[in-house]
Amino acid sequence: MLRYLLGRLWQSLILLFLVSMIGFAVLNLAPGGPLSQYALTPGMTQEALDRIAKQMGLDRPLPIQYLDWLRHLLQGDWGRSYRDSQPVLGIIMGHLFATLLLMGSSTVLSIAVGTWVGIKGATKRYSVFDYTATIGAMVALSIPTFWFGLVAIYLFSLKLKWLPAGNMYTIGDGSVADYAIHLIMPTVVLAFVNVAVWSRYMRTATLDVINQDFVRTAKAKGLSERRVLMKHVIGNALLPMITLAGLQLPTILGGALVTETVFTWPGMGRLFLDSLGYNDYPVVMGLLMFSAILVLVGSLIADLLVAFVDPRIRLG
């Protein structure tokens, strides 16, 4: 197990290094550059821009800039924002809770609903429920997240006035109930597509287990359908779902970026778009690295859980 863990950690570190190198190069080679916001300042001269570039170290070759940035990153210094000179890590931490709250609630909802729909669709194969679930999954996968979010705001906020249209809480309130009410629509919108993915994978995994010899043997011994399902089928069908949970993290993060923008949710996704608009490269790179770390940690935990449950993987 230790050897497996060390191998996965080494792979994750190499991947993080490649992500940082590619991200840094793409950002700094993009049109405009870090000095584009300063160039818009009234009365700004080229001499002043050159002086700012020298102060920020932007006049050096790009590989030297990257190595200097990487050295500071490894020392815990993620840089300072071009916009307000605040520490990048502090800015990210200020938005982390909102993103984790939204991602966590949507993940729990999508796993719960998707697992139930997938198992029921597999046990009631070719039934009206199974066909309805299949059509619903195809529709969910075809609808853009931002469109679904706008429709939800139009129906439940503007027309029915049941739920708030955006933000994380009401100014002056901030109670748990107020947070929960504001969380409903973003959670459902973000979980919408993931429910479809989970239900399809869970249906396939359940059907695969149902057709195994040990399940037929259990039925031949006289065990009830419910007992066979609970004791033999669900546990084995959930095994590949653990891996899927890790693989879904990038999708959830990408969906959170869109959802946070639509609902003005103060998380890392909205911060990312705002920072791109301001060409605040230190914050954008910090968010890129932080998101990559979250994804890799989530995937690593999922792999370790699978290896812990199934010895064939860690011993293979």
Disulfide bonds with the S-S distance in Angstrom:
none
